[in-house]
Each structure stands twice: as C-alpha cells, then as structure tokens.
Amino acid sequence: MMTDRQRDPSGPMNDVLNCPVVDGDVCTTGATSHIDRLGPLFVNCLFGASRTLQIYDVSNRASQAILSKLMQTLKELADFEGRVTVTVATDLLLINDVRLIVDSQNAGPLLYLIDEMAKRRIEEIDFATETTLVEMGAFVKLFSMEPSEEDVFGELNRRLAEAAVTNVRLTERIERARYLRDSKVERREIREESNRVMSRAITYMGEVLRTIEQRRPIQLPKAHRLTQQLADIIRVDETILVGLASIRDYDEYTFSHSVNVSVLSMLIADRMGLGKNDIAQIGVAALLHDIGKTHIPQSILSKPGTLTTPEWTFMERHTMLGVIELSRVRSLRGVLDPMFVSLQHHLLYNGSGYPEKPGSWKLHAYTQLITVADIFDALTTPRVYRKHTLTPDRALCFILNRIGAIFDPIVARVFIKTMGVYPVGTVVELDDGARAVVVRQNEQARLAHRPFVVMLHTDGPRGDPVDLAEKAGRGTTYRRTIIRSVQDESFESQKASCFIMK
C-alpha cells in the first residue's frame, strides 16, 4: 500500500494527487515567536532544576548552575513579554496564552510539568519580572517536594509565603468533570475532554519514540487507558475529535498521524457496532501501526520526490520492524492484534501491496479498518514529498472509487457514510462567496450535504454554527449552499480555533 510514497508514478493514487484541480503547494512558514524558541528551553530548565533540587541543596554548585540558566531564560522571556505565566489548560501547556509545541526530545519535561502542576492543583504559575534567583530556588525546591497534606495547593502556598517567595504566584485549578458519563453531558465538557485526551495521545506517541530510541520495550497500559477514554468520547459525540484530527498543524506529523488514524479507526469500529473493549483495542493497534518507521532514516522518510529502489526496499522493512519492536513487549498476548496490523497495514484488499502475501494468509479484521483511516489521513495531510493534498470530500471519493480493490467494501462504505459528504474540519466556499468550516454533520441522512458550519473571516471564525439546511422564511430556497470544498492553508489556524480549547 503506497500510502506515504509512490514508487510507481502511474500508481492509483497519483492520478488523484496530480489532478490539476487540486491546486496550490503546501504553504509553510519558517517564522517562530520568541515563546516558540524560548518556551521549550524554559520548561527544560524548570524540569532540570526540579530534578536537581530533589537531590541537592539550593546552595550546591549543580543547583546554582541550573537555576542560573533557568533565570537567564526567564529574563529573556520577560524582556519580550513583561512577565511569564505558565498555564495548564485541558492538559495543554501554555506560556502567556501561547500553546507550547515541542519535539519528541522535549516531550518528557513538558509532560512532567503538566503532571506536577495537576498533582498540586495548580492551573497557573505566574513569574514576575522581579523574581530573584533566591526566590526561584525556594520555589523550585518546594514545588519538587512531595505534598504531605490533603490540601496540596494550600500547603504549597503556605510554604512559599513562609519562604518569602512573593514574586511567584499560583492560581488554583478549578476541578472540572474529567470523564464522560452519559449522552446528556454538556458540549463544553466533550470539547474539554476531547482536547485533553487527544493531547495526551500525541504526547504518548512522543514517549513511544523515545522509548524505542532508548532500546526499551513499549509500555502498553497507558495506550489502553487513552483509547478507552477515546472510546468513551466517540460513543457520546466524536465531532470534536474528528475536527482535531483534521488540523494539519496540530502537532508534529510523526505523532499526530498515528493518533488521527486511531481516532478514525475507532470511529469506524463504533459505527460497525463493535463493543467498547474491541473499539479501544483497535485504537491501540492503530496508535502503534507505524512504529517500525522509527528505524527508518529521516533522510528517507522526508526525502522530497521519488525514492530510489534501494531506499524503497529499506522503507518496506518498516512493517516487519514494527513487529519486531512489538515482540519486545512483555505481554505478547496484548500485542498480537497490533503485530498483525503493523505487518499488514500496507497490504490492499485485493492482495497487492507489501510484504508479499502468502496465498492462504487473510487480512486481519483490524487491518481492514485501519487501512481506510490510514490512507484517508495520508491523502489529506501535506508532506514534503507531495505537492498536493486532497480536501476531505475528495479523499472520500478516492476511497469510494477503489472499493473492492484497495478497501474492504463494508468498512469503506461505513467510513464514508460516517464522515458525511463534507467531513468535519472541511473548509468550504458558500454560494455567497463566504468561507466556512464544517463543525457538525446534519443528523438527517438526506441532508448530509448540508452540515453545520462556522463562518470564517480574515480575523477568525465568528458566530454560532449555521445550519445549512435552514430555509429562507417559509419558502423552499435554502439560505446558504456549499459550492465546493477548498484547500486554503491561510484558514488553517482559524479552523483550528473552532476545535482547540483556549
């Protein structure tokens, strides 16, 4: 299955990907703000200082060195911003209201800070420009200590006051509903939970990458917990999850692709009537389907243009490399399904693809679900070696036209019906020239082409969702109609704000 790279220029995907009506190259920007540059360094220094001060006294040379580096980074940030506020919002880390996006090397310190703040019921840490090295040392030392009282937030605040730390202020976290219980849950709670679990899943994939790089076996319990939570959300309302999966700059492709495939695979499983445990198990297999690529050189994974024959041969090895990686897990029974999926996810319904399929070897049921989700996400995601991507509706047309060849007919039809004519996250042009993003499907099948949309403007999305099935007055004319879907990177951040919690 040549999902990620075409070896044959006349292959079945190139006729769509090279179609002249799919216009525009991928727009990228090299500009990063000072928070993008200094934020990860600040978090790393805070993490390093916490670890060091768990072992040594503040006056120790090692402690002073890491605290000085932390203070230097704080000063640089404060020079730009005036003050520095670290906030945890639905398990995202923000510095001065800017979400911090880090690579795999920095995911550990970021996750540590999120967890430690949550453990102490801290929503916000505000560092004033007047913060001294002595105050910072006292704060980090107290922050890194294990709480001894039930009121962890109150205890830490009291200790900071006793240590005369006045320029580091804490805001207590307001407890919110963490788990969905029934279909009556408020939409805002679904939005919060979707953001929280999606962020956790992307961070988990970063942890998996580091685990493999360190030659340690993957830990599966967290993956099972995450997919169980995703299954809970999907069984109530998957809209926000699908919207988050459509955001192409939500995080690094390496991590987000596997999470997107997991969400979409679980959605198919839910619509096919599978039980919650099966849905979650499919989610785990999807999360881990591409882990063999961690052993493929980045020069091959990110090479613009067509791979050479030796490079392609090396790329094909990632399916078996994934199986080998999974075989190192202690409980082999728990990874049998992911092993099948890792090995088979580039095999097509008609038996073509790779690795070569023995005559009696059947595709695993999970593989057939994950294949649809995998190709859909790949087709709609910009890559360095692909000039054009498909809009979500055109990607669905690609799947429809290859039922019985690439895709299992039942699975593909369930997916297409579930996603609707214009999937959530699709940017569309209306008959009045306005741009909008699809945020919810119409529950009536006959109105599948008339979803709910939020209007997009140059300064961002505005207003409540608009029902495109609404008619003008008592007449038979619809107020607005979709003319076409559009691939416009300039609206990506606006689209993202319709789904990401602020």
N, C-alpha and C positions, 0 to 999 in steps of 0.2 A: 504494500500500500504506500504509494508515494505521496504521503500527506504533506511532508515538510519540504521535500525537494524532488524535483523532476529530473530523472536521468534521461528519459526519452522525451525530446521536445514535442513529439506528436502524441504524448500520453493523454489520457482522458480529462485531466484537469487543466492542461494548458489551453485547450480550446476555449475554456471559460475564462481563465485568468488572463489570457492575452486578448480577450474580446475588446474591441475598440471603444465600446460604450462604457466600460469600466474605467473611468478617467482619473487621471491625476496620480502623481507619485506620492509616496509617503512623505509627509511633512515632518521634519524633526527640528528641534532647536537645541543648540548647544549651551544656551544660557541657563545658568543656575544661580539662585539667590545666595546671599551670604548664609542664610539658615540652612539651605541645602548643603553648603560647603562645610560650615562650622558645626551644624547640629549633630551629625554623627560623631564628630570628634568630642564634643561636649558630653554626649551620652557615654562614649567610651571612657573618657576621663573620670566621669562620675562613677561608672562601674568599677574601674580600676582602683579608684580611691576607696570605695566601699570594701572591696576585697582586701586591699592592703591594710586598712584600719581595723579589719576583723582580726588581724594577726598582730599588728604593731601598734604602738602608742603614737599619738599625733606628732610627738617630737622626734620620732625616728627619721633617719635620713631618707629612707624609701618613701615614707608617708609624706614628708615635706616635698619631695620631688614630684610626686603625682598630684599633690594638692596645688603646687605652684603651676603645673601645666593646666590643671582644671581652672584655676583663677585666671590664667592668661587667656584661655578660650572664652571664659565668661566675660572678660573685659572686651575682647574683640567683638563678641555678640552684642554686648551692652553699648559699645561705641556706635553700632548701627541702629540698635533698637531702643536704647534708653533703659530698658530693664529686660530680664529674661524670665519668662513664665513657662514652665513645663506642665502640660496638661494631659491627662488620660481621658479620652472620650471614646466610649464603646470599644475599648481595647486598641485604639489607635493612639500613638504618641504625637503630641503637637508641641511645637515651640512657638510661642507668640501666635497661636492660632494657625500656624502652618504645619500641615501634616508631614512628619518626618518619614521619608522613604529611604531605606538603607539596603545595601547589598548583603549577600549571604555572610560575609565576614563580620558584619556589624549587627546581625540579627540577634545574636546572643545577648549582648549588653542592652539592646533595646527591650527585648523580652523580659530581661531581669528587672529593669527599671519599672516596666508596666506592672509586673507581678508584685514587686515590693511595695509600690505605691498602693496597689489594690489591697494587699495584705494589711496595710496600715490605714486603710480607708481614706487615702489622700487622693483628691481629684486634681489638685493644683499645687505646685511649688513655685513660689514667686521669689526670684533672686533680685534684690535691689542693687543698683549700681554701687551703693556704699558698702556692700558686703566685703568684709575683710577676710584675710587668709585664716585668722584665728576663728572667726565665726564659721567659715566654711568647714574647717577641720572639725569643730564641735558638732556641726550639723551632720556631716557625713558619718562621724563616729556614732552618733545617737541613731541616725537613720539605719545604719547597718546592724544595730543590735537587735536581737530577737525580743519582741514585746513580752512583758511578764504579766500584764494586766488585761482584763477583758476589753476595756476601753482603750484600744491601741492608739487611736488618734489622740484622745485626751492625754494619754501617758506621754506620747512623744512631744506634744505641745508643751506640757508642763516641764519636761526635761530641757527643752530648748529655752524656755523662759528662765529656768534656774541657771543655765549656762550663759545667760545674757546674749543669746542669739536673737537680735531684733530685726535684722535685715533679710532674713529668710522666713517667709510666711507661708503657712499651709492653709489650704481650703479643704474642708471635709467633703468626702464623696457622699452624694445622696444616693441611697440604695434604690435601685430600680429593679423591676421584675427581670429575672435572668433567664427563665425558661418559659417556653410557651406551653400552655396547659390545655387550651381548647380553642375552637374556631371563633369564639367571641372575643379573643384577645384584640386589643386596640392596634390599629395600623402602625402607630408610632412605635409600639413595643416590637412589632415584627421588623420594622425598619432598623431599630437599635440592635435586635438580636441577629439579624442578617448581617449587618456590618461587623458586629463583634466576632461572629463565628467565621465569616469569610476572611477577616484579617488574621485570625488565629490560624486558619488553614494555610494561608500563604506563608506565615511565619514558620509553621511546622515544616513546610517543604524546604525552607531555608535550613532548618535544623537537620533534615534528612541529608541534604547535600553536604553539610559539614561532617555529619556522622560518617558518611561514605568516604569523604576525603581523609578522615582520621582512621579509616580501616576498622571501624566498629560496626557491629550489627545494628540494623534499624530497630527502633523501639515502636512497636505497633499499638500499645494501649491508647496513646494519645490520638492516633489516627482513628481508632474505633470510636473514641469519645466525640471527636469532631464530626464524624459522619453520622453518628446517632443524633447529634444536635441539628445537623443539616437536614436529616430526615424528618425531624420534628417540625422544622420550619416549612419544608416542602409539603408536608401533609396539611398545613394550615393555609399558607399563601406563599408561593415561590416567587412572586413578582419581583421583589427587591433583589433576591439572589440572582435571577436571570439578568436584571438590569446591571448589577455589579459585574457579572461575567461578561457583559458587553463592553465594559470600559477598557479600552486598549492601553491606557497609561496608568491603570490602577496599581500596577506594580511590575517588577521585572517579569518578562515573558516566561523565563525558565520556571518560575514558581507559579505564576498565575494561570498558565496554560493547564497544568495538571489539576488545579483547583476548579477551573472552569469546566473541564471535562468531567470532573467528579460531580459537580452540581448538575450538569445537563444529563449525565448518565443516570443519576438518582431520580431526576425528574421523569425520564422515560420509564424507569422501573416502577415509579409510583403510579403513572398513568396506565401501566400494564397490570396493575392490581397486585403487585408483589407486597409481601409483608414488610414491616419496618426493619426487621433484622436483615432480611435479604437486601433491602434498599441500601442500608448502611454498609453491608459487605461489598456491594457493587461500588459504593463510594470509595472504600479503601482501595479496591483493585484499580480504580480509575486514578486515584491520587498517586499510585506507585507505578502506573503503566509505563512511564518513560524514564525510570531511574537509571536504566542502562546507559542513557546518554551522558551521565556524569563521567563516564570513562572515555567519551569521545572528545578529542581535542577541540578547543574553541575555534581553532583555525578552520576546522571542517564545518562545525555547527553554524558558524557565522560567515562562511565564505560567500561573497556575492557571486551570482552566476551558477553555472552548472558544475557539478562535481566531476572530477576525473574518475575513471574506472576504479583505480586503487582506493580513492577516497570514498567512493560509494560502497565498495566492498567493506571498508572499515565501518562506515555508517551502519550497514546492515547488521553488524555484530551487536548493536546495542540491545536488540531483543533478547539474545542469549545472555549478554552481560547483566541484564536486569534479572533474569532467572538466577544467575549465579549469586548476585547480590542478595536476593530474597532467600536463597538457600542457607544463608548465614544466620537467619533469624532462628532463635532457639525453638520456638513452637512452629514446626514446619506445617502442621495441620492448619494453622491460622493463615498461612500464606499460599496455600495450594491454588486458590482461585486467582490471586494476584499473579502467581507464576504463569498460569495459563494465559492470562491477559497480556503480561509482559512479552511472552513468546509469540503470541498470535496477533497482536494488535495492528500489524501491517499485512495481515492476510485478508483477502477480499472474500466476499460471499461466494463468488464463482471459483474459488480455489487458487486464483493467481495471487501475486504479491510475494512476500518473503517472511520467514525462511520457507524453503520448498516444503510443500505439504504432502506427507505420505498419503497414499490412496485411501486408507481407512480412517484417517485422522479427521475428526469432526471439530468444527469451531465450537469453543466453549460458549455457553449462552451469554455469559457476561461480556465476552469479547464482542459479540454482535451488537450489544447495546453501546459499549464504549467506543467502538469504531465510528458509529454515527456521530456521537458527541465530539470525538477527536477530530474528525475531518471538518465538521461544521466550525469548530473554534479555529482550526488552522486556516480555513478558507477566508474567515472574516478578520484575521489578525495580520497586520503589516509585518513583514520580515525583511531582513536586509537583502536577501537573495530574490525577493519578489517585488516587482514594481507595482503591481495592482492587487487589491483585495476585493472581495465581493461584499456587497451590502447583505445583511442577514436574509432578506427575502430572496435574493438571487442565489445565495448559498443553499436555501431550501429547494429552489428549483433544480440546482445541481444534484442534490440528493434524490429528488423525485425522478429525475431523468435517468438515474443509474440504479434504480431499484431492481433487484434480481441479479445485478452484475457486481457492483461494489457492496451493496447494502442488502441486509435481510429485509424482505418486503414488509413483514408485520412491524418490525422495530422501526423502520424508516417512516412508515405511514403514521405510526403513533407519535413519533417525534414531530413530524410536520404538522399534524393536527394540534398537538400540544403548543407548539410555538406560534401558531396563527399565521395569517397572511403576512403581517408585519410584526416580527418578534419584538418583545420588549427591548428597548435600547436602540431601535432603529430610528435614525434621523430621516424625516420625510419632508417633502415640499407639498404644501396645500394649494388648492386652486386659486387662492388669493395672493400667491407668491410667498406666503409666510413659511418659516421653517419651524418644525416641532419635533419632539422626541416622544416615541411611544412609551407609555408608562404602565399601561394595563390593557389586557385583552377584554373585548366585549364578551360577556358570558353567553350570548346567543350565537350559535354557530352560523346562522345566516348573516350575521353582522360581523363576521370575522375580519372583513376588510375595513371595518370602521371601529378601530380601537379607541382608547382614551389617550390623549396626548397632552403634553405641556408645551406651551408656546415658547420659542426661543427668540431672544433679541440680542443685539450686539453687546448689551451689558449683562446678559444672563437670562435664565428662564423666569417667566412671570406667570402669576395666576394659578388657580386651581386646575386640575385636569379637566380637559374639554372632551365631552362625549361626541365623537364624530357621527354617531347615529342620531344626533339631535336634529330635528327638522325645524325649518323656519315657520314660526306661527303655527297655524293649523294646516298648512299646505303639505305638499308631498316632496318639496325640494329640501335637500339637506343643506345645513348652514355652511359646512365645510367638507371638502373631499380631498383625499390624498391623490396627488398627481403621480408622484414617483418617490422612491427612496433615494437618498443622496449619500455619497461618501465624502463628507466635508470635515477634514481634520480640525478646522477652526472652531467647530462647535463641540469638540470632544470634552473640553473642561466644563462647558455648560451642561452637557448631557450628564457628566459625572455628578454634578451637584444635585441632580434630580434623584440620585440613589444613595450617595455617600452622606452619612450623618455629619453635621458640623458641630 
